[in-house]
C-alpha cells in the first residue's frame, strides 16, 4: 500500500519512489500520452544506500520527499545513472546540491553527459561492463546497452534478488494507476503501451536491442524493473519473448490502411479497400486518417501487421504533407519484411503515387509492392474503385500465411 510518502516496496529492501505524469500531453514532444506516463526510480536500502535513476524535473518535489524519508538522516552513498535522457536524469542537478557526498555511477559516456547536462565532474565512479559494485548484501553488476536507445544506455542487475533495473528496455507508456506490478494492472493495456513505446522510441535500433536481449538471456531474472510502466514480476520471460519478437520485426496477419484526404475522395477509395480486405477474410484491419491520428498509434500497428496500404491525395504538386511525414518516420524506423499497396489521387498534377513509389524503392526490398498501384484523377470512378477492390483482394492473398 501507499504510505503517507507515496513509497511502494518492490521487495524486502527495494522501494519504488517514482512519479506518475498525467500532465504531459506528448512524450518527447511527439508521442501522445492519453494515459500519461510513469517515471520509475528505485531506492535500495543496504549497508550502502543506492538510488537508481531519478524523475523528470517537474516531479522532483514528491520524489525528493520520498527519498529523504527513506534515508531518515543517513547519507546517500550512490546514484546509479542508467540513462541520461532528461525524463530520468532531470533531478540530478538538484540532487547533487542536496546530497553532495553521493557518488554518481555511470559508464564513460554517461560521465561525459553528466558534465554536459549538469556540470558534474567530481564524485564520479565509472561503471564497466560486468564489474560489481559492492553495497553490502547486494552486489550490483552493469550491462551496457548502447543505442537502446541512447549511446550511454545501460542496465543494472542485482544478483541477490535477481532484479533487473532495465531502464528504457521493457518500458512502456501509461501512468501507474495504483498498481506498480504487472499482476496489478490490465496486462492487455500494459503490453500494448510497451509495444507502442518500443516501436516509437527503440524500434529503429533493433540490432542493438537484440544484443541487449542476448545479455538479458544470460541472466536469471525474477523481476524486471524498468524506468517506465509496470514492474514485470509475474512472468519476465514472457515479456523478454515479446521484445525478441518485436526486435526481429515479426508480424501478425493484418493490414493497416492509412489515408490522407482533403475532401473525402481518397477516403472513399480507402474505405473500399478496407471493406474488400474484410470480405477477403482479413480479421485485423486498422484504418487511420493521417491528418487526425497521432503517429505513435499508426506506426505501432504498422509494426505489428504484415500489410500496409497507403492512400493519399496530392497537395500543391507534392505528396500530402501528413502522409509525407509518415513516410519519413517509417524510413527512420527501418521497417522491413512487409507488404505494401499504394493508391494516389490528383486533380491537375500528380505527385502522390510517384512519391510513395519512391519511398518503396528507397527501402531496397524492405517493402514488397502489391499490385495494382492505383492513381485516379479528382474523384474515384467505377473503374478506379474496381482497382481498389483488386488491391484489397491481392493484399489479403499476399499476407495470408506470410505473417512471421
N, C-alpha and C positions, 0 to 999 in steps of 0.2 A: 504493500500500500504506500501511497504518497504520505510522507510525514509533512510537518509544517514547512519544511525547507524544499520540498519537491525532489527529494533524493530517493532513488529507487535502487534496491540491491539487485545486482546481477547474479552474484553468488555470495559466499561467506565473507569475502573481503574486497569485492569489486563493486563499485557503485556507478550507476548512470547519473550524471549531473548535467545533462544536455539541455536543449531548448527546443520548443515547438514554435515554428514560424507560420502563423496563419495570416500574416500581413503582406508578405511579398507576393506580388502578382506573377512575376516571371523570374524563374531561376536563370542566372547569368544574363538577365535582360532579354531572354529569348523564349524559354520554355514555360508554358502555362502551368500554374500551380493551383488548380481548383481545390485541391485537398491540402494545400500547404506543404511544408517540408520540415523535417526534424534535423537538428544538428546534434549529433551524439558525441558526448565527451565522457570519459571514464576515469574514475579515481581508484587507485589501488592502495589499500591500507596494509602495508607490510612493515618490516623493520625500517625500510625507507619508503617515503610516500612518493607516489608517481601519478602524474596527470597525463592521460593520453588524449591528445588533441583538445581543442577548445571549441568555441562557438563564434558565430558571426558577431561583429562588434556591437550591433544594435540590441543584442540579447545578453550583454555582459553582466548587467546588474544581478539578475537572479542567479546566473551561473557562478559568479564570484561569491555571492552569498552562500551558495551551497558548498562551494569549495572551502570557504573559511570555516563553515560549521563542521565539516568532516575533519579538517586539520585540528580544530579545537586547541589552538595555541602552538601546535607543533610547526616545524619548518616544512616547507615543500622542497623535497630533495631533487626530483627530476620532472621535467616536462618532455614527453616524447612527442616529437612533431613528425607525424606520418606523411603530412601533405601540407603544402604552404598556400593553397588556394584560400582566399580571404574568408570564405564561409566556414573554414575550420581554424584558420590562424588569426582571425580578426581580433582576438582578445590578447594576443601575445605581448603586444607593446605595453598595455596597462598592467598585465600580469607581471612583466619584468620589473616594473616600478614597485608593485605591491609585494613581490616576493623576490628580491634581488639575489638571494642566496641560491635560488633554484638553478640547476644546470639543465641546459637545453640539449636534447639528444636528437640528432638527425644525421642523415648522410651528407656527403660533401656538398652536393648541390643544394640541399636544404640549408646548410650553414651559410652558403653564399646568399641564398634568398632571404634569410633572416637579416642579414646586413642590408640588403637592398630594400626590403619592406619596412624594417623597424630600426635599422641602425644598431642591431645587437651583434657585437663582435667578441665578447668575452663570456666566460662561463659556459663554453660550448663543449659537447662531447660528440665526437664523430662516430656514428654507428657504421659498422662494416658488416657485410653480408655474413650471416651465420654466427657472428660474435654474440656473446652473452653479456647482459647487464645484470649483475647480482644485486637484488634488492631485499634479500633475506630468504624467506621460504621459497620465493619465486625467482626464477631466472628468465629474463626476457631476451628473446632472440629476434633478429631483424632480417626480413626478406625484402629485397628491393624489387619493385615492380615498375621500372621506368616506362613512361608513356602510357600508364594506365591510371590517370590519363595526362599527367604532367611528368617531366623528366626526373623529378625527385621523389615521386610517389613510392611509398614502401608500406609494409605491413609489420605488425609486431605480434609475436607469438609467445604465450605463456604455457610452457610445457607442463607445469604443475597441475593446473586445472584444465589444460587443453583448450585454452581460449585463443581465438584468432582475432586480433583487432585489425580488421582488413581495410579500414578507411573507405575509399570510394568503391572498391571492389565489393560486390554483393549489396551495394547501397541502392536505395530507391526513393522516389518522391513520396510525399504524403506525411503530414504531421501524425504523431503517435497519439491517438485519441484514448488515452487512459492506459492502454497496454503497451509494453515495450517489447514483448516477446511474440514470435510468430504464432504460437498457440493461443495468444490472447487477442488476435486481430483477425479480420476477414482475410484469409490467405489468398483468395482469388484477387482481391484488390491489391494486396501486398506484392504478389508476383507480377501482376500487370504493371504496377508502378516501378517495380525493379527492372522489368524489361524496358519500359519507357526511358528509365534513367540510363540503362546500358546502351540502348540504341543511340540516344542523342548525346550522351556525354562520353561514353567509352567506345562506341561502335566502330569508329574509324580505326581504332588501334587493336584490331582483332589479333594480329600476330603477337604483340606484347601481352595481350590478355591471355593467350594460350600459354606463353612462357610463365606468366604468373600462376596460372592454374596448375602447371606442372609442379611448381613448388608447393602449392597447396595440397596436391595429391600425395606429396611425400610427408605430410603432417598428420598426426592423429588429432582430429578436430572434434571437440564435443560441442562447441558453441562458436558461432560467427558473430562478432560484434562490429558491425560496420559503422561508418560515420553518418549515414542517412538511413532512415527506415528501421524496421524492427530487427531485433536480435534473433538470429536463427538458431534455436536450440532443439527443436523437435526432430529434425532430420537434416542436418547440414549437408549430407552427401547429396540429397535431392536438389538443393539449391546449387551446389557445385556442378551437378549434372546439367542443370538449366543453363548456367553460364557457359559450360562447354558447348552445348548445342548452339547457343546464340553466337558464340565466337567462331564457330565453324560455319555460320550462316545457313544452318539447316532450316528448311521451310516446311510449312503446312500446306495442304491443299486448300487454296482460297485465292481470291482475286481482289485487288484494290482498284477502284475506279476513281480517278481524280480528274475533275473538270474545272476549267476556267471559262466563265461565260459572262459577258456584259449584259446581254438582253435575253438570255434564256435559250438561244438557238443551239449552242453547243451542249447545253444541259439536256435538251431533247435527245440528242444523239447519245449522250451518256446514259440516260435512263433506258433507252432501247438496248444498249449494250449490256447494262446491268440485268435487265429483265431476261435477256437471252442467256446470260450466264446462269441465272437461276433455273430457267427452263431446261438448261443442259445439264443440270444436276450438281452445280456448284453450290454447296450449302453455305459457305462463308464468303460473302460479298460485302465489302465495305465501300461506301460511296462518300467522297469528300468534295465539298465546294472549296477550292483552294483559296478563294477570297475571304472565307469566313472560318476556316479551320486552322487551329494552331499547328504548326509544322511538327511538333513533337508527337502528336497523335497520328498524323499522317505517316510519318517515317516509321513509327513503331509497327503499324500494320503492314507497311511495305516490306519491312524487315522480316515480318512473321510469315507472309504468304508467298506462294510460288509465282503468282502472276500480278502484273500491273498494267493498267490501261490508262494512258494519258489522253485527255481530250481538251483541246484548248483553241480559243479564238486567237486571231491576230490583233495586235494593238499598236497603232502608229507604226506600221510596217515592221514590227518586231513581235516576238512571242509575248503573250500576255504577261505583264511583269510578275504577278504572284506565281505563275507557273514557271517562269524563268528562275525565280528564286528557289523554287523546289528543286529544279534540275541542278542548280549549283550545289545545293545541300546534298543531294543524292550522289553527286560526283565526289564530294568531300567524304562521304561515308564509305566510298569504295565498295559498294554493293556488287555482288556477282552471283551468277548461277540462277538467274530468274528470267521468266518470260515477260515480254513487253509488247503491248499493242498501242497504236497511235491513231489519233483522229484530230485533224486540224480544220479550222474554218477561216474564211476571209471574205471580204466584200470587194476590195479593189486591188490589194497587193498581198499575196500570200507569203507568210513567213513562219507561221506556227508549225506546220508539218516539217518544213525544211529544218528548223532549229531543233525540233525534237528528234529528227533523224540524225542530226549531227551529234546530239547527246549520245545516242545509241552507238554511233560509230566511234566516238571517243572512248567508250567503255572497253573497246578492244575485246569483244566477246563476253564481257561481263553480263550483258543483257542480250537475250536471243529474241529477235523480232518475229512476231506472229503476224501473218498476213490476214486480211488486206490492210495496208496503210491507207487511211481514208482522208480525203480532203474534199470539202464541199464549199460552195460559194453562197454566202448570206444565210439561206435557210435550208435545212436538210430536205432534199427531195425524196420521193419514194425510193428511187434507186440508191441514194445515199443511205437511207435507213436500212435498206436490204443489205448493204455492205456492212453496216453496224451489226446486224444480226449475224452475218458471216463471221465477223471478227469475234463476237461473243462465243459462237459455237467452236471456232478454231482455238480460242484461248482455253475453253473448257477441255477440249481434247488434249491440248498441249500440257496442261498442268496435272491432268489425272494420272496418278502414279508417278509423277515427276517430283512431288514433294519429297525432300530428303531428310 
